Amino acid sequence: MDKLEMKLGVLQIIDGLSYLHNSAKILHGNLTPTSIFVTSTKLWKIGGLQFAVQGASKHPNLFPCYPWTKKLPPQLQPELDFLAPEYLSSSNQAQVTNAADVFSLGVLICWIYSGGKRLIDANNNLESYNIIINQLDAALSLITDELGQNLSECIAKVVSLDVKNRPAVQFLALIKHFDDPTLTVLRQLDDISQEFVEEHKISFISQTLYSALPMIPEQLWFNRILQRFNENLTEYVELYSAILRPLTYMLNNCESHNIYRLRSWFRRITANTTSKNEELTSLILDNLPVIFRRLNDEEVEDRCYALLLSTLNGSSNKLKQTSLRIIPYSVDYMSLGFVRSKLIPLLLTMEKYFQDNIQRQVELLVAVAHLSDRCDSATLQYLLTVSSVCNSLHPSIVHSKSRLVQRILHTDVSRLTDPLVITHHLLNPLILGLALPEMTSAHFDDVMSSIRILLDIVEQIRYENDDAGLKRNDSGRLYNRRVSMSSSHLPRLLVTAARPSFSGDARKMSFLSADGRLEDRGRRESNQSKSSCESDMSILIGNGSELSDESGIVTAQRGRRKSWLEGYMHSMSLEQNNPGDTARSLDKPRRSTHERRSIRHHHSARTHSHRSSQKDDFIDCKLQQQQPARPNSFTNLGHNLACTLWKWGNQ
């Protein structure tokens, strides 16, 4: 038995004995463990009144005394081990006071707290009793640890041989040992049926009891608190919102084998939830994650799903906001069928609620981001249409959509299979957001990273579809395949810090290299690194054909096309005062005069005649060694355009 339950029981015995002495004017006469009854509702009651006597009308605190004797069997007399010593005194003139019951109560408390050890164990022998009664101080010292310091000091007075030193029974409830807030709460709960003011009940259950639950042992949650709810509160629907708070705390923190005891209450509460009771509906929505995760009851879950949909489709904006904010925390426990067939269509019809409200749109995008984790490819394409409901051109909206993109990429990028959905619902809003002058540099870099990855995904899907189509048309012929840096094979992109440019401005000129890494004009990866080698090889493979990309036929003639970036950098170099700085900024190795003449000779010769295959291979190898890896021209074009627009917008 828990110590808190012992305190509750002793206090109930004190209350009962105080009633006998002060109201009924009765002396119990035999207060022993066998005279205490514990009901099925965990209430302690005083019984065994076969030796009780009524007090005289003129002297209500004087009761007739029937002394203990050897002439009668022990079964016909009060139990000697719990009897006060004045019963055996010859000077009491056959009368005792209610202090005799106080002595018996002290011995009984010692028996309860010590786990059944008797303070007086005379074995129905008067001589042994008289010896032990004079050594009670020593006997009490043996059980001080079980009683505690405060209770031990009080019990020493209660079992005193001097009747005048014993306190009145009602004062025992006021000692420091019973000054416990949780004890007070449980006693109030026992008496809740006697509270007739509804506001007081609501305040006690939803605040006082709820705050005390962490300090109450779990055993008492179900043996006492839930028992009081079942006895007194099942019919009070108006109290369900107050009752739900302690119930959800119990559900969230109890052991799994106790959960079944709470199901009847949650079924009762969800069955009586209506749109008119906004407080109860809001509490259920706030606790949906706990209900879904712990209760495991299909009946309750179905009602919660229906409640979520009805509030989103209702007229109360407060409940709509509550429902929307709880979706990210509940999505892990929602079925995919419910999300696809019920939730997404409903969100698409709420465009008027989200229109021109930035906070609501951000909350919707957060919900969509968490819902995306549970979706397969087809459901994800459908879900992304919900993001178009958030059509406000605002930095918070743009950044939230960028976060949505990165969450999808982090979970499973292979689910993005429809270029139209990607460009219309994801890429287009992000590109438009780059023009916002209010966007911070950190958010701008984040959005740029998302745009680059989406461009790579669209490019990868396009060329994979082209390759599949070419193979279907003529499976016997070989075609070249343009190498695309898919984001599924790339690390997360970050825009590098601003570096000095040719023109002296602070504009960022970071480029996406062929291996998917960003490089600045003034810095490049080491040629010894694996990524640089792969970058060089990727460019050579991608530009290895002299024919157009549309031809698709691999020829024996090899040559590297002049990329857009080369033309751009050539025009930029003409504007510089020091061409050597330009070469250094591109990290280009200096060539000797002989090498430059050799390259010019090779280029001029190619315009007049065809070289042999051996010379072509030699030139390709020479160019591969000398030319650095070039970024993808399409990606760089988009990046430079975006940086220019952003710079103009800030100015």
N, C-alpha and C positions, 0 to 999 in steps of 0.2 A: 504494500500500500504506500502511495506517495505521501510525503510529509505534508504537502498542501491539502491532500484529502483527509489526513489525520486532523489537521487544524480545523477544517470545515466540520468534521464529525464532532470534535470536542466542543466547538462553539455551539453546535446544535444540541448537544447534551446539556451544556450550560443554559441555553435558552429554555429547554424543557424543564430543567430542575428549578430554574428561576420562576417559571410559571407555577410549578407545584407549590413552592414556598410562598410566593407573594400573592398569587391570584387564587389558587385552590386551597391554600393553607393546609397543605398535606406534607407529611414527612414520608419520604420513600422507604427508608429503613433497610434496604438491601440493594444498594447500587453496585452491581457487579457486572462482569462482561456478559453473563447470560441474560441480564435484564436489558441489554441494548440490542435493538433490532435495526438492521439496515434494509430498507425497502428496495424494490426493483428500480426505483428512480434515484437511488443513491442518497436517500435521506435517512439520517440516524434518529431513531425514536426510542423513548424510554418506556419499557414495559416492566413485567415482573412486579406488580404492585400488591402481591399477596401479603407483604408485611407492612404496607403503608398504613399510617394512622392519621386521623384528623386532629387538628389542634383545637384546644378549648376556645370557646367564644370570648372569654374574658382575657385570656393570655394566649393569643394565636401562635406565639413562638415557643410554647411549651407543649411537648408531646409525651404521652405515656411511654414508658420504657419497659420492654420485656427482655430481661437480661439473658445472656447466653448461658446454658447449663449443660452439664454432662448427662443429666438424667434423661434428656430427650435425644433422639437420633439427630445427626447433623442435617439430614434432609428436611427436618421440620423446623429448623431454625435459620436465621440469617447466616450468611457465609462468614466465618470467623476472620478470614484473612483480609476482608474489606470492611470490617466493623470498627466503629470508633471506640476508643478505650473507655469512654464514659459509660458505655453499656455495661461494662464489667466493674464499675466503681460502686462501692457500697454507700458513698456519700451523695449520690445524685437524687436521692429521695424518689426513685422510680420515675424520673422525668428527664428528658433531654431536649435540646433545641435543634434548630435546623442546621447548626454547625456540625452535627453528627453526619449529615449527608455531605457536607463540604469535605470532611475528612475522607469519606468513602470515595468522593469524586477525585481527590488528589491521588489516592492509591490506584484508582482506575486509570487515570491519565498516565501514571508511571507504567502500568501494565501495557497500555496501548503503544506508547512511544518506545518501550524497550523490547518490543516484539514478543510479548507474552511472558516476560519475567515478572514474578510477583515480588513486590516490595516487602510483604509479610508472608512468609510461608511457614505457618505453624502446624499444618497438617491436623487441624481440629484439636489441638492440644493447648489448654489454657496456660500451662507453665511455659511452653515455648513461646506462646504469644506475648506473655508478660516480659520475657527476656528480650525478644526482638523489638518490642514497642519502645524499649528504652535505648535502642541502638539505631534508630531510624536515620540519624545523621550519617552514620557510616554506610548504611544501605543506600541512601540517596547519592553519596559520593561515587558509588560504583556505576551509576547510570547517568552521570552528569553529561557525558558526551552525547548520549541519545536525546536527552532533554534540551540541551543548550543552556547557556549561562542564565538568560533571562527567566526561562521557565523553571530552572532548578531553584533559583532564589524564591520564586513565588510558591513552588510546591513545598519548600521547607516551612513556610508559614501555614500553608493549607493543612499539613499533617502534624502540626504542632500539638503537643499533649495539652497545652493550655488552650482552653476553648476561646478565651478572649482574644488570642492572637490570630485566630482564623478569620479571613475576610469573608464578607457576604458573597454569595455565589454570583450575583450580577456584576460584581466588580472584577471578577476573573476575566471577563471578556475585554476589559479595558487595559490589560497589561501589555507591555511592549511586544511580547512574543506574538500576539495576534494583531499587531498593527502592520498589516500587509495590504497594499492596494489591490493585489489580485484576489486576496481573500474577500475583500469588500465587494469586489465586482461579482464574484461567484455567489455571494450571499444575496446581493441585489437581484441576480438572475433567478435565484430560487424563489424570490418573492415577487417576480414580475407579474404574476397573475393578479396580485393585489394592487398593481399600478393601473389606474383607470384613465390617466391623461395620455392621449396618444402621442403628443409631442415629446413627453418625457420618455416614453418607450422608444421612440425613434432615436432620440438623442443618446440614450443609454446603449442601444444595440449597435448603432452605426459608428459611434465615437468611443464611448467608454469601454465597451466590451471589445471592440475591434482593436483598440490600442493595447489592451491587456493580453491579447491572445499569444504574442511571442513569449510571455512569461509564464503561461499556463502549460503544463505538460500535455502532450498529445492525447494521452489516455483520457484526460478529463474533457477534451474537446468532444469526444464521442459518448463517453459515459455520463457526462453531466450537461454540457452546453447543448449539444444536439438533442439530448433527452428533453431539456426544457423547451426547446423550440417545438419538438413534436407534441409536447403536452399542452402548450399554451398559445402557440402562434400560427398554427396551420390554417386557421380560418380567417386570419387578418391579412387580406390581400394588400391593404394599404401599408402594411409594414414590410412587404417583400423587398422593397428597395433598400431598406435598412438591414434586413436579414442577409441580403446578397453579399454585402461587404465581408462579414466574418466567414460566410460560407466559402467564398472564393479564396480567402486566405487559407482556410483549412485545406481546400482542394489543392492549392499550389504547394503546400508545405507538408502535407501528411504522407505517411507511408503508403505505398501502392495497395497494400492489402486492406486499407481502410476506405479506399475511394468509393467502393460500392455502397457504403452507408450514406453517401451524400447524393446519390443519383435521384432518389425520390424527391428531394427538395429542388434540385435543378429542373426536373421534369415539371414539377408543380409551378415553379416560378416562370419558366419559359412558356408554359401553356396559358398563363394568365397575363402575359405581356401584351399590351395594346399600344397603339400609336398615341393614345391620349396620355398615357403615363410616360412622359418624356424622360423623367429621372430614372426610372427603372430600365427603359430601353437604352439610355446612354450608358448605364452601368453594365448592362449585358454586353454591349458593343466594346466597352473598354476592357472587358475580361474575356473576350473571344479567344485570344491566344491560349489562355490558361484552360478554358473549357475544352477547346479542340485538342490540346496536348495531353491533358490529364484524365478527362472524364471518360472518353471512349464510349460514348453513348450515341447511337445513330439517331434516335428520336430527338434528342436535344440538338444534335448537329443540324438536322434538317430544319428545325425551327429557327436556329441561329442563321442559317443560310437565307431563309425566307425573311427574317428580320433585317438582315443586311441589305437585301434587295429592296425591301419596302421602304427603308429609310433613305436609300439613295434615290428612290423614285418618289419620295414624299415631298411635302411642302415645307418642312422644317429645315432651314439652312444649317442650324446648329447640329442636328442629327446627321445631315449629309456630311458635314465637316468631320464629325466624329467617326463616321463609317469610313470615310476616305483615309483618315489618318491611321486607322487600325488595320487596313489591308496589308501594309508591308510587314506587320508583325504576325499576321494570321495566314499569309499566303503559303507557308510551308505545310500547312495542314489542310489546305483546300484541295479538292479533287480537280483534276484537269478538265473533266467534263463540265463541272460547274463554272470554271473560269471561261471555257470556250463557248458554252451555249447560253450562259446566263449573264455573267458579269461583264464580259467585253461588250456584247450588244447594248447593255444598259448604259455603260460609260459613254458609248458613242452617241446616245440620245441626250446627253447632259451638256451639250455644247453651250446652251444658253446660261447654264449655271457657272461655267468657267469663263465665259466671254469677258474680256477686259479686266480680269481679276488675276493679278500676277501670283499672289499667294496660293490661290486655289489651283492654278495651273502648275505651279511648282510641286504642290502636294500630289497632284495627279501624275506627274512625271516620276516622282519618287515611287508611287504605287506601281506604275507601269514597269519601272526598273526591277522591282522585286518580283512582280508577276512574270517577268521574262525568264527568271531562273527556272520556273517550272514548265515552261512551254517547249513543245517540240517545234520542228521547223515550220510546219503549216500553221500552227497556232501562233507562233511568233510573228509571222508575216501579218496575220490578222490583228494581233495585239499592237503592232507598230502603227496601225492606222489610228489608234487612239491618241498617239502623240501629236497628230495633226490638229487635234482639238485645241491644243496649246499653241495658238497661232500668234501670240503677242511677240513682237520683236523687242525683247528686253534681255539685258545681260544675264539675269538669273535664269530665264527660260533657256537661252542658248547654252549656258553652262550646264544646266540640268540635262539637256539633250545630249551634250557631250559625255556627261557621266553615264547616261543610259547606254550610249554606244560602247563605252569602255567596259561597262558591266557585261554587256552581251559578248564582247570579245573575250573577256576574261573567263566567262562560263563555258561557251562553246561557239566558236566563230563559224563552224561549218553549218550552223542553222541559217545563216544569211545566204540565201540562194536566189533571191529575186532581185535583179538589178533595179527594176522599176520601184520597188518598195524602198530599197536602200537610197536611191537618189531622190525620190520624192519626199519621203517621210523623215529621213535622217540627214542626208548630205545637203539638200537644198536649204533647210533652215540653218544649218551650221555655216554655210557659205554666206548667207544673208547676214548672219550675226557678226561676221568679221568686220563689217562696215560700221558697227556701233562704236562711237568714240568713247562711250562710258565704260567699255570693257577694260579691265585691268590687264597688265602684261601677262600675269600668270594665267589668267583665264584665256587670254588670246593664245598663248602657247599650248594650252590644253586643248582648245578647240582645233588648232592647227594639227595637232597630233591625231585627233580623231578623224579629221578630213583626209589626211594622208592615208591612213589605214583604210578608210572606206573607198578611196580612189583605187588603191591597190586591190581591194576585194572585187570591185566592179571590173577592173581590168583583168583580173585572174578569171572571173566568171566568163567574161567575153571571149577570151582566147581559148579557154577550155571548151566553150561551145563551138568556136570556129574549128578547133581541132577535131572535135567529134563530128561536125558536119563534113569536113574534108575527108575524114576516114570513111564515112558512109558513102560519099560520092565515088571515090576511087580508092579502094583499099589496097590496090597493088602499087600505087605510086607513093614516093616519099616526099614529104613537105617539111619545110623548116618551121619551127615553132618559136615564136618570139618568147623570150624568157621574161616572166613577170614576177615581180617580188610580191608574193601574196603575204598579207598581214599575218596569216596563220604561221608563217615561218620566220617572221621578223620579231625582233625585240620591240618593246614599247618605245615609241618615238618621242623625243623631246627636242624642242627647238633650242639651239645653242645660244649662248650669250652673245650680245652685240659685239662686233669687232670692227676695227677701222676698215673702211672700204676704199675703193679707188678714188671716189669723188669726195671723200672726206666726211660724209654723213655717217650717222650712227645707225643706219638701217641694217636690220639683220639680213644676212645673205647666206643662210645655212642651206645646204643642199642634201638631198637624199641620195646616197651613193648607190651603186648597183647592188650591193649586198644588203640594202635596206637601212644603212646607218646614215646619220646626218654628218656632214662635214662642212666646215667653214672654208671660205676662200683662202684664209691665211693659215689653215691647219689641215692636215690630212693624216689618216692612219698610216702607221709604219708599213713600208712595202714588205717587211718581213712577216707581218701578221697574216694569219690565214684568211681573214676577211678581205684584205686588200687583194690577195691573189685570186680569191673567188670573185671579187668585184671585177678585176681585169678580165678574167675568163668569161664572165657573164656578158660584158660589153662586146667582146670579140665574137661570142656566139650569136648575140642579138644582132650584130651588124655585119655578120660574115658574108652575107650575100650581096652581090652588086645589083641584083634585080630588085624591083619594088616588092614591098610586102605582099601586094595583091597577087603576084605571080606564084609565090609559094614554092617554086621549083629550085632545088639546090643545084648550083652550077659549080664547075671546077674553078671558075675565076673567083678569087677571094679579094676583098678589100674592105676597108672600114669607111662607112659613111660619115660625112661631116655632120655632127650633131648640132642642134639649135644652140646649145651652150657654147660650143666652140665659136660659132659666128658671133654670139653675144660678147664673149670674152675678147674676140679679135677687135670688135668695134670699141670696146671699152679700153683696150690697150692703146688705141690710137690717140685717146684723150690724155694719156699719161705723159708726164714730162720725163719720167725715167722708165724705159721699157724693162730695165732689169728688175725693178720692184714688182712689176706685173708678173714677170716670170717667177719671182720668188713667192709672191702671194699665192700663185697656183701650185706652188711646190713642184714646179717642173724642173727636171734635171737639165743643166746646161749641156748643149751639144757642141762638139768640136766643129771647126770649119769644114773639115773633111766629111763629117756626118751630115751636116746640112746640105752640102753639095750633093752628097750621095742620095739623100731623100728627094731633093729637087730633080735630080736626074731620073730617079725611078718614076716620079709623078709625070714628068714630061714624056717619058718613054711610053707610059701606059696610054696616052692619048693617040699615039701613032701606030702602035703594033701591040700584038698580044705577046706576053712573056710566056716562057715555059713554066710548067707547073713547079719545077724545082726552085726557080727564082721567086715565084709567088710565095711559096712556103717560107723562103728565106726572108722576104720582106715582111710577111705577116709576123714572123718571129721577132724581127727587128722592131716593128711597130709595137708589138706586145710588150717588149722590154722597155721601150722608151716612153710610150704614152701612158699617162695615169688613167685610172678608172674614171669614167664620166657618169654623172648622175642621169637618171631617167629624165629626158627632156620634157615630157608631158608633166611630170611631177614638179620639176623646177619652174616651169612656166606658171602653173597654178600657184606655187609658193610665192614667186616674185610679184605676181599680180595682187595677191592677197596682202603682201607686205606694203605694196605701194598704196592700195586703197586704205589700209589701216593708217598709214602715215598721213595721208591727206585728211582723213577723218579727224585725227588728233590735232592737226593744224587748224 
